[in-house]
Amino acid sequence: MKIVLIVLLIIVVIGVVFLGRNIYFVESAFNKTPAGSIEIKTIPESKVLISGIKGNYYNTKNILFRNLFNYIQDNQVSMTVPVEAEIDSSKMKFYLGNKDKAKELPDRANVRVETVPGRTVVSIGIRGAYSKDNFDKAFTKLESWLKENTQYVQGGDAYGIFWDAPFMPWFLKRSEVHIPVTKREG
């Protein structure tokens, strides 16, 4: 009986992993930064859906995700990856895919439609839980990188990028921390 339960548990875990991965064979707004790597990359101008409330993101993320998920279902918007989160101002952004960018989408009380300009960022890839602790550790590594790479200057607040579904096991989740940068002149 114990072996049967272990086999069933393994099947369930494998199913969740593959289901989670298959759901995200969807359009991506930009490429992932590999886990453990730091890179400079350009995020293209994007049309996004934004939900925000007062508080720190890690205390409000489920409300924000639910607001955006309900909006995309109500307006027949395709799922894309990743989602972006401003941590201190508690905002979550959902990138619109190419087929949805031309749609006339209405603002709601809890979701706005905006175009955000392209930007250059220094990015670090993370594997593991979407937690404040993991975000803070990655942010500290990016701060150290910026001190060593003085040709770049921080141009805005750090934010999180989340690639996987909420039901993905924590040890498989992929995320990033981005800091907007500009190249130092001279």
PyMOL commands that set and color helices and strands:
alter all, ss='L'
color gray80, all
select helices_A, chain A and resi 2-23+57-74+132-148+170-172
alter helices_A, ss='H'
color red, helices_A
select strands_A, chain A and resi 38-43+46-52+83-86+91-95+112-116+119-127+152-154+159-162+174-183
alter strands_A, ss='S'
color yellow, strands_A
deselect
rebuild
show_as cartoon
